[in-house]
Amino acid sequence: MKHLALFGATGTIGDNTLDIVRAYPQYYRIAIMTAHQNSKKLIALALEFMPDHVVIANAQHYHEVRDALPATIIVSAGEDALVDAASLPYDMMISAIVGFSALRPTMEAIRHGRTIALANKECLVAAGTLFMDACAAYGATLLPIDSEHNAVFQLWHGVQNRPPHSVTLTASGGPFRTWSLEALYDATPQQAVAHPNWVMGAKISVDSATLMNKGLELIEARYMFNLEPSQLHVLVHPQSIVHCFIHYADGSHLAHMSNPDMRIPLAYAMHYPERLRLDLPPLDLVARGTLTFEAPDHTRFPALGLAFAAMREPSSAPIMLNAANEVAVEAFLGGAIGFMDIPAMIARILEQNAQHSVSSLDEVYEINHSIRIATKRLISQAS
């Protein structure tokens, strides 16, 4: 029986995690469950799975959650409570909190030498060196949940950890893959969130539409697999069947293929090093027909190039990239700026701020805070 700490229980990754727990109660038990502010869903899930501890990060919902749950469940609230919960006994953390709120609890789990199934992007995008150094120092294990990184992980371990010459991540191309540059200037939030292959939240759907999501994944892969920027590449693959390639110097190329279903990489991480038998439709390549690949268009999707550039700069650059992107996407979803203004705002922020090395989580938070303010100011001036 594996005891899980599910950080981010009410999101998409949380939903998929709990689907697997429901299907395999003989293997998993939820020991800790957290949410940001979706108190009603958290209460319903806690009553179903009866964890030992529940944390609601937004303290305004504490009494609502506390009063709805039996006394056998310990309820706490606030950002500090997330860190405290990460230090409690459990076998694996599912780090699925969205945004910077995941950094401190995930680092706390690392400091306790835990196994972490990582879905949060900011941990590695904003603090990749800090997190990977801490994993080495404390003997923690980081298992990727993201489909592309999980695919690289599976292939890499399938060849006895022999480092490849290079790695290619695939991107669906998003809903605007075939749109002209002129049309992209008029793209609406409703169109941007209509992803062709994956069911995701609004923010990550917009990131997929700009290709920033793939750019952030490149930065994650650099740190997770200790690769140089020159070893990382992207191919657009509209069918989302091939999730990555790893390339060897002898001309061999290994590909990982599966249907686009988040439960596949999630189950692999949760049950690692064994595999679960999932009740999912098999991959039918005959029915799928042709698989196609194309180079990304950096003119129509400049966000990908911005991520490549940030990856080559000192460690403050990815923090700035991520912070500016979050604010710009939020402004786009709110109707304050256009779709093509997103990469334009990010580019201006990166141009206006000098890059330097980052040595602590406190510094990561400081840079994130200041860049968010600067981006909001820039958007306000442009409106």
DOFIRO-259233 format. One record per residue (C-alpha): x, y, z; residue in three letters; chain. Coordinates in nm, 3 decimals, decimal comma. Each point is the difference from the previous one (the first is absolute). Layout:
N
X Y Z code unit
X Y Z Ala A
...
This chain:
383
X Y Z code unit
0,000 0,000 0,000 Met A
0,144 0,335 -0,110 Lys A
-0,108 0,303 0,205 His A
-0,037 0,309 -0,219 Leu A
0,015 0,370 0,080 Ala A
-0,211 0,162 -0,270 Leu A
0,093 0,368 -0,019 Phe A
-0,253 0,158 -0,235 Gly A
-0,286 -0,247 0,036 Ala A
-0,269 0,205 -0,170 Thr A
0,176 0,065 -0,333 Gly A
0,028 -0,210 -0,315 Thr A
0,302 -0,199 0,125 Ile A
-0,182 -0,054 0,328 Gly A
-0,304 -0,134 -0,186 Asp A
0,212 -0,246 -0,197 Asn A
0,195 -0,107 0,309 Thr A
-0,320 -0,077 0,186 Leu A
-0,139 -0,193 -0,298 Asp A
0,302 -0,230 0,029 Ile A
-0,037 -0,028 0,378 Val A
-0,366 -0,094 -0,044 Arg A
0,095 -0,267 -0,252 Ala A
0,280 -0,143 0,218 Tyr A
-0,093 0,040 0,367 Pro A
0,218 -0,301 0,080 Gln A
0,310 0,198 -0,103 Tyr A
-0,065 0,358 0,113 Tyr A
-0,138 0,199 0,289 Arg A
-0,032 0,379 0,017 Ile A
0,173 0,109 0,322 Ala A
0,012 0,376 -0,065 Ile A
-0,220 0,212 -0,222 Met A
0,033 0,371 -0,078 Thr A
-0,180 0,263 -0,204 Ala A
0,037 0,372 -0,057 His A
-0,356 0,129 0,041 Gln A
-0,247 -0,248 -0,152 Asn A
-0,135 -0,087 0,343 Ser A
-0,316 -0,178 -0,111 Lys A
0,186 -0,242 -0,225 Lys A
0,268 -0,053 0,265 Leu A
-0,266 -0,086 0,257 Ile A
-0,168 -0,249 -0,234 Ala A
0,332 -0,167 -0,081 Leu A
0,108 -0,013 0,363 Ala A
-0,327 -0,168 0,096 Leu A
0,052 -0,255 -0,277 Glu A
0,368 -0,081 0,065 Phe A
0,026 0,078 0,374 Met A
0,361 0,125 0,009 Pro A
0,183 0,058 0,327 Asp A
0,069 0,366 -0,080 His A
-0,173 0,263 -0,213 Val A
0,142 0,344 -0,082 Val A
-0,191 0,291 -0,154 Ile A
0,255 0,261 -0,105 Ala A
-0,253 0,286 0,005 Asn A
-0,052 0,042 0,374 Ala A
-0,338 0,168 -0,052 Gln A
-0,146 -0,345 -0,067 His A
0,146 -0,164 0,312 Tyr A
-0,316 -0,008 0,214 His A
-0,215 -0,117 -0,291 Glu A
0,232 -0,295 -0,061 Val A
0,059 -0,074 0,369 Arg A
-0,373 -0,004 0,082 Asp A
-0,084 -0,227 -0,294 Ala A
0,252 -0,275 0,080 Leu A
0,015 -0,253 0,284 Pro A
0,234 0,063 0,291 Ala A
0,220 -0,291 -0,112 Thr A
0,126 0,217 -0,289 Ile A
0,249 0,269 0,103 Ile A
-0,078 0,323 -0,186 Val A
0,242 0,291 -0,035 Ser A
0,012 0,312 -0,215 Ala A
0,245 0,242 -0,158 Gly A
0,315 -0,013 -0,211 Glu A
0,215 -0,098 0,300 Asp A
-0,233 -0,294 0,064 Ala A
0,088 -0,134 -0,345 Leu A
0,368 -0,007 0,099 Val A
-0,083 -0,164 0,334 Asp A
-0,207 -0,266 -0,176 Ala A
0,289 -0,078 -0,234 Ala A
0,209 -0,104 0,301 Ser A
-0,257 -0,253 0,126 Leu A
0,037 -0,377 -0,058 Pro A
-0,098 -0,131 -0,346 Tyr A
0,158 -0,200 -0,283 Asp A
-0,047 0,227 -0,302 Met A
-0,095 0,361 -0,060 Met A
-0,206 0,083 -0,308 Ile A
0,111 0,361 -0,054 Ser A
-0,287 0,136 -0,207 Ala A
-0,046 0,346 0,150 Ile A
-0,008 0,262 -0,275 Val A
0,246 0,288 0,025 Gly A
0,256 0,114 0,255 Phe A
-0,197 -0,135 0,296 Ser A
0,150 -0,341 -0,082 Ala A
0,364 0,103 0,045 Leu A
0,035 -0,003 0,379 Arg A
-0,205 -0,315 0,075 Pro A
0,175 -0,190 -0,280 Thr A
0,341 0,111 0,126 Met A
-0,104 -0,110 0,350 Glu A
-0,084 -0,346 -0,135 Ala A
0,341 -0,012 -0,169 Ile A
0,172 0,092 0,327 Arg A
-0,170 -0,301 0,158 His A
0,133 -0,227 -0,276 Gly A
-0,343 -0,079 -0,140 Arg A
-0,106 -0,125 -0,340 Thr A
-0,178 0,276 -0,189 Ile A
-0,217 -0,046 -0,308 Ala A
0,035 0,348 -0,148 Leu A
-0,267 0,173 -0,207 Ala A
0,073 0,358 0,105 Asn A
0,204 0,192 -0,259 Lys A
0,130 0,285 0,213 Glu A
0,216 -0,223 0,221 Cys A
0,241 -0,069 -0,286 Leu A
-0,065 0,300 -0,226 Val A
0,066 0,252 0,276 Ala A
0,233 -0,197 0,226 Ala A
0,129 -0,299 -0,196 Gly A
0,358 0,006 0,129 Thr A
-0,114 0,050 0,361 Leu A
-0,244 -0,290 -0,019 Phe A
0,226 -0,248 -0,176 Met A
0,293 0,082 0,232 Asp A
-0,230 -0,054 0,299 Ala A
-0,117 -0,336 -0,139 Cys A
0,362 -0,112 -0,022 Ala A
0,084 0,130 0,347 Ala A
-0,299 -0,155 0,180 Tyr A
-0,045 -0,318 -0,203 Gly A
-0,344 0,096 -0,131 Ala A
-0,142 -0,147 -0,320 Thr A
-0,174 0,218 -0,260 Leu A
-0,236 -0,178 -0,241 Leu A
-0,154 0,207 -0,282 Pro A
-0,375 -0,007 -0,061 Ile A
-0,004 0,223 -0,308 Asp A
-0,052 -0,227 -0,301 Ser A
0,312 0,109 -0,192 Glu A
0,237 -0,011 0,297 His A
-0,149 -0,328 0,116 Asn A
0,060 -0,139 -0,349 Ala A
0,366 0,109 0,009 Val A
0,034 -0,152 0,346 Phe A
-0,144 -0,334 -0,116 Gln A
0,226 -0,019 -0,305 Leu A
0,309 0,109 0,191 Trp A
-0,052 -0,262 0,269 His A
-0,082 -0,259 -0,264 Gly A
0,356 0,025 -0,129 Val A
0,161 -0,029 0,345 Gln A
0,038 0,377 0,050 Asn A
0,239 0,042 -0,292 Arg A
-0,008 0,375 -0,076 Pro A
-0,123 0,081 -0,352 Pro A
0,166 0,233 -0,245 His A
-0,313 0,218 -0,011 Ser A
-0,372 0,005 0,082 Val A
-0,299 0,118 -0,204 Thr A
-0,328 0,091 0,168 Leu A
-0,312 0,007 -0,213 Thr A
-0,270 0,268 -0,001 Ala A
-0,351 -0,031 -0,137 Ser A
0,023 0,349 -0,146 Gly A
-0,312 0,103 0,189 Gly A
-0,325 0,131 -0,147 Pro A
0,175 0,262 -0,216 Phe A
0,253 -0,227 -0,173 Arg A
-0,135 0,077 -0,348 Thr A
-0,101 0,362 0,060 Trp A
0,171 0,283 -0,185 Ser A
0,200 0,261 0,187 Leu A
-0,263 0,262 -0,083 Glu A
-0,281 -0,215 0,140 Ala A
0,188 -0,058 0,326 Leu A
-0,025 0,369 0,084 Tyr A
-0,379 -0,043 0,021 Asp A
-0,003 -0,333 0,190 Ala A
-0,238 -0,001 0,296 Thr A
0,039 -0,163 0,342 Pro A
-0,285 -0,239 -0,083 Gln A
0,186 -0,117 -0,310 Gln A
0,332 -0,027 0,185 Ala A
-0,130 -0,232 0,271 Val A
-0,150 -0,248 -0,250 Ala A
0,291 -0,247 -0,004 His A
-0,032 -0,265 -0,273 Pro A
0,134 -0,299 0,198 Asn A
0,021 0,064 0,375 Trp A
-0,252 0,110 0,264 Val A
0,177 0,268 0,205 Met A
-0,058 0,316 0,199 Gly A
-0,024 0,343 -0,165 Ala A
0,353 0,120 0,079 Lys A
0,183 -0,309 -0,124 Ile A
-0,228 -0,010 -0,306 Ser A
0,107 0,353 -0,093 Val A
0,363 -0,102 0,061 Asp A
-0,053 -0,286 -0,242 Ser A
-0,148 0,238 -0,255 Ala A
0,304 0,233 0,019 Thr A
0,242 -0,299 0,023 Leu A
0,127 0,149 0,328 Met A
-0,104 -0,323 0,169 Asn A
0,253 -0,187 -0,212 Lys A
0,259 0,264 0,076 Gly A
-0,052 -0,044 0,372 Leu A
0,023 -0,377 -0,046 Glu A
0,337 0,044 -0,173 Leu A
0,129 0,189 0,304 Ile A
-0,135 -0,270 0,231 Glu A
0,165 -0,272 -0,209 Ala A
0,332 0,180 0,008 Arg A
0,012 -0,019 0,379 Tyr A
-0,178 -0,331 0,054 Met A
0,228 -0,190 -0,239 Phe A
0,314 0,216 0,034 Asn A
0,009 0,093 -0,368 Leu A
0,157 0,295 -0,177 Glu A
-0,235 0,233 -0,194 Pro A
0,165 -0,115 -0,323 Ser A
-0,116 -0,358 0,073 Gln A
-0,369 0,094 0,008 Leu A
-0,229 0,030 -0,301 His A
-0,371 0,032 -0,082 Val A
-0,211 -0,154 -0,276 Leu A
-0,365 0,082 -0,063 Val A
-0,201 -0,323 -0,010 His A
-0,373 0,075 -0,031 Pro A
-0,121 -0,350 0,092 Gln A
0,169 0,001 0,347 Ser A
0,082 -0,371 -0,028 Ile A
0,381 0,021 0,007 Val A
0,093 0,188 0,316 His A
0,376 0,016 -0,040 Cys A
0,306 -0,133 -0,179 Phe A
0,337 -0,066 0,153 Ile A
0,290 -0,006 -0,243 His A
0,332 -0,185 0,028 Tyr A
0,332 0,074 -0,165 Ala A
-0,010 -0,328 -0,194 Asp A
-0,304 0,116 -0,198 Gly A
-0,260 -0,179 0,213 Ser A
-0,322 0,185 0,085 His A
-0,240 -0,127 0,267 Leu A
-0,359 0,125 0,011 Ala A
-0,266 -0,027 0,270 His A
-0,358 -0,040 -0,123 Met A
-0,338 -0,009 0,173 Ser A
-0,347 0,142 -0,028 Asn A
-0,022 0,355 0,144 Pro A
-0,130 -0,092 0,346 Asp A
0,155 0,149 0,315 Met A
-0,078 -0,314 0,199 Arg A
0,274 -0,188 -0,189 Ile A
0,301 0,205 0,117 Pro A
-0,163 0,060 0,337 Leu A
-0,051 -0,372 0,064 Ala A
0,360 -0,070 -0,106 Tyr A
0,129 0,250 0,255 Ala A
-0,236 -0,117 0,275 Met A
0,087 -0,368 -0,043 His A
0,367 0,037 -0,100 Tyr A
0,201 -0,214 -0,060 Pro A
-0,286 -0,240 -0,078 Glu A
-0,284 0,062 -0,248 Arg A
-0,372 0,001 0,066 Leu A
-0,248 -0,168 -0,232 Arg A
-0,223 0,294 -0,095 Leu A
-0,346 -0,054 -0,144 Asp A
0,053 0,236 -0,294 Leu A
-0,058 -0,032 -0,376 Pro A
0,308 -0,147 -0,174 Pro A
0,206 0,206 -0,241 Leu A
-0,126 -0,091 -0,348 Asp A
0,251 0,135 -0,251 Leu A
-0,196 -0,134 -0,297 Val A
-0,309 0,191 0,109 Ala A
0,212 0,305 0,074 Arg A
0,147 -0,006 -0,347 Gly A
0,280 0,240 -0,083 Thr A
0,223 0,152 0,267 Leu A
0,145 0,333 -0,109 Thr A
0,283 0,222 0,122 Phe A
0,100 0,355 -0,084 Glu A
0,241 0,264 0,122 Ala A
-0,142 0,267 0,233 Pro A
-0,063 0,339 -0,160 Asp A
0,188 0,251 0,216 His A
-0,150 0,296 -0,187 Thr A
-0,359 -0,090 0,085 Arg A
0,092 -0,145 0,341 Phe A
0,288 0,212 0,137 Pro A
-0,058 -0,115 0,359 Ala A
0,189 -0,322 -0,073 Leu A
0,306 0,196 -0,110 Gly A
-0,021 0,215 0,314 Leu A
0,013 -0,316 0,211 Ala A
0,299 -0,133 -0,195 Phe A
0,178 0,332 0,055 Ala A
-0,084 0,009 0,373 Ala A
0,133 -0,354 0,039 Met A
0,342 0,119 -0,117 Arg A
0,009 0,296 0,242 Glu A
0,080 0,003 0,376 Pro A
-0,260 -0,154 0,229 Ser A
-0,201 0,320 0,055 Ser A
-0,113 -0,001 -0,366 Ala A
-0,241 -0,297 0,021 Pro A
-0,154 0,151 0,316 Ile A
-0,063 0,326 -0,187 Met A
-0,131 -0,185 -0,304 Leu A
-0,245 -0,198 0,210 Asn A
-0,118 0,296 0,209 Ala A
-0,052 0,228 -0,299 Ala A
-0,183 -0,277 -0,184 Asn A
-0,238 -0,066 0,291 Glu A
-0,098 0,366 0,022 Val A
-0,032 0,039 -0,377 Ala A
-0,216 -0,313 -0,034 Val A
-0,223 0,121 0,283 Glu A
-0,037 0,335 -0,177 Ala A
-0,084 -0,174 -0,329 Phe A
-0,262 -0,221 0,164 Leu A
-0,148 0,314 0,156 Gly A
-0,017 0,178 -0,335 Gly A
0,261 0,265 0,086 Ala A
0,250 -0,096 -0,273 Ile A
0,003 -0,196 -0,325 Gly A
0,141 -0,345 -0,062 Phe A
0,318 0,120 -0,170 Met A
0,054 0,254 0,278 Asp A
0,087 -0,290 0,232 Ile A
0,345 -0,076 -0,150 Pro A
0,054 0,371 -0,072 Ala A
-0,041 0,087 0,370 Met A
0,230 -0,284 0,105 Ile A
0,268 0,108 -0,247 Ala A
-0,007 0,357 0,131 Arg A
0,034 -0,117 0,360 Ile A
0,299 -0,218 -0,085 Leu A
0,161 0,286 -0,191 Glu A
-0,050 0,249 0,282 Gln A
0,139 -0,212 0,285 Asn A
0,358 -0,118 0,047 Ala A
0,052 -0,373 0,061 Gln A
0,196 -0,153 0,286 His A
0,044 -0,326 0,191 Ser A
-0,246 -0,087 0,277 Val A
0,110 -0,171 0,321 Ser A
-0,310 -0,037 0,221 Ser A
-0,376 -0,052 -0,008 Leu A
-0,046 0,339 0,165 Asp A
0,174 0,160 -0,296 Glu A
-0,221 -0,197 -0,240 Val A
-0,308 0,139 0,175 Tyr A
0,140 0,355 -0,004 Glu A
0,071 -0,010 -0,374 Ile A
-0,340 -0,150 -0,073 Asn A
-0,173 0,271 0,204 His A
0,188 0,291 -0,156 Ser A
-0,043 -0,127 -0,356 Ile A
-0,372 -0,053 0,049 Arg A
-0,031 0,362 0,112 Ile A
0,212 0,120 -0,293 Ala A
-0,209 -0,198 -0,250 Thr A
-0,327 0,132 0,140 Lys A
0,139 0,353 -0,027 Arg A
0,103 -0,064 -0,360 Leu A
-0,344 -0,134 -0,090 Ile A
-0,167 0,297 0,169 Ser A
0,215 0,244 -0,197 Gln A
-0,084 -0,177 -0,326 Ala A
-0,375 0,002 0,061 Ser A
